[in-house]
């Protein structure tokens, strides 16, 4: 596979972004009822691997749009409303792993999995950190509640889902690309 330029954004990226956002939105809606025992609007979302994977496979901007718009779609379908900072945080969970795309050339190599997982972990920390800490001035919560009640439950579950599911998606994608010759 060829190395991708992090700044590339053309017609294909628009299509991948739309597909990723729709997939993430619908799949996150499907699991939004699995509430985490923490703050009110946190749910177990295995679908967080979608923006991470789309970032790794198609670049940071595709990952960002997939996470940002996909979270808006999933929350709208769930009736949760629009929470800009959480939408932005989900976008960052796709953007940051997208920078790994420029370093990965083979989706079957162990090194590629490690790079993708490390960037996914960093994306979760940055994205959920921003979203959780923003609640301090948006909702007036204290730092302890932001970290213990929002960041830790969201970050830990998203990291586990990303570490497990992103490499699986990478292998599946490599197999599809190998069969189609693209």
Buried (B, 14 or more C-beta within 10 A) or exposed (E): BEEBEBEBBEEEBEEBBBBBBBBBBBBBBBBBEEEBEBBEBBBBBBBBBBBBBBBBBBBBBBBBBBBBBBBBBBBEBBEBEEBEBBBBBBBBBBBBBBBBBBBBEEBEEEEBBEBBBEBBBBBBBBBBBBBBBBBBEEEEBEEEBBBBBBBBBBBEBBBBBBBEBBBEBBBEBBEEEEEEEE
